[in-house]
Amino acid sequence: MLNNFSWDKEKSKVELLIRKMKFQDPRKTVAEHSKDELKEVFLKNYFRFSEKEKSFWKVILDISEEELAKCKSNFEEKELPKIHPYPL
């Protein structure tokens, strides 16, 4: 039941599932969704979870260090080009 997490009329299933993972009792979340579905959403949106949530879901979803390393490499910070202001 994702409608409980659509307080701003959000319709995206992924967004609502992220909210569910963050705010609902995890026992309910795991019972209502497959681990594979939760794992996919978690890894693709890893950066949106707090350190505590990351540690928790990593254990619950049996995420290996290799999967986590691959996920983290997708979000590594890249050096942005320097923007020089116009001379006055």
C-alpha positions in Angstrom: 0.0 0.0 0.0 2.1 2.9 -1.3 -0.7 5.5 -1.2 0.0 6.2 2.5 3.4 7.6 1.4 2.0 9.9 -1.3 1.5 13.0 1.0 2.5 15.3 -1.9 0.5 13.4 -4.6 3.7 11.7 -5.8 2.9 8.8 -8.2 6.3 7.3 -8.8 6.4 3.7 -7.5 10.2 4.0 -6.9 9.9 7.2 -4.9 7.0 5.8 -2.8 9.0 2.6 -2.1 12.0 4.7 -1.0 9.7 6.5 1.4 8.3 3.3 2.6 11.8 1.9 3.3 12.7 5.0 5.2 9.6 5.5 7.3 7.6 2.3 7.6 8.3 -0.6 10.0 10.9 -2.6 8.0 9.1 -5.9 8.9 6.1 -4.7 7.0 8.1 -3.5 4.1 10.0 -6.8 3.7 6.8 -8.7 4.0 5.0 -6.6 1.3 7.8 -6.5 -1.3 10.4 -9.0 -2.6 13.9 -8.6 -1.5 15.0 -8.3 -5.1 12.7 -5.4 -5.7 13.9 -3.7 -2.5 17.6 -4.4 -3.3 17.3 -2.9 -6.8 15.6 0.3 -5.5 18.1 0.6 -2.6 21.2 0.2 -4.8 20.0 2.7 -7.4 19.1 5.2 -4.8 21.9 4.5 -2.3 22.8 8.1 -1.9 19.4 9.0 -0.5 19.7 6.9 2.6 21.3 7.9 5.9 24.4 6.0 7.1 22.2 4.2 9.7 19.7 3.2 7.0 22.4 2.1 4.6 23.9 -0.2 7.2 20.5 -1.6 8.2 19.3 -2.3 4.6 22.7 -3.7 3.6 22.3 -6.4 6.2 18.6 -7.1 5.7 18.9 -7.3 1.9 22.2 -9.4 2.0 24.1 -6.9 -0.1 27.7 -7.9 -0.7 30.7 -5.6 -0.6 31.2 -6.0 -4.4 27.6 -4.9 -5.1 28.0 -2.0 -2.8 31.4 -1.0 -4.4 29.8 -1.1 -7.8 26.9 1.0 -6.6 29.2 3.6 -5.0 31.3 3.9 -8.1 28.3 5.1 -10.0 27.9 8.0 -7.6 31.6 9.1 -7.3 32.1 12.8 -7.4 33.5 13.9 -10.6 35.6 17.0 -10.9 33.5 19.8 -12.4 35.1 22.2 -14.9 36.0 25.6 -13.4 33.9 28.5 -14.4 35.7 31.7 -14.8 33.7 34.9 -14.2 33.5 37.5 -16.9 36.0 40.3 -16.4 34.5 43.6 -15.1 
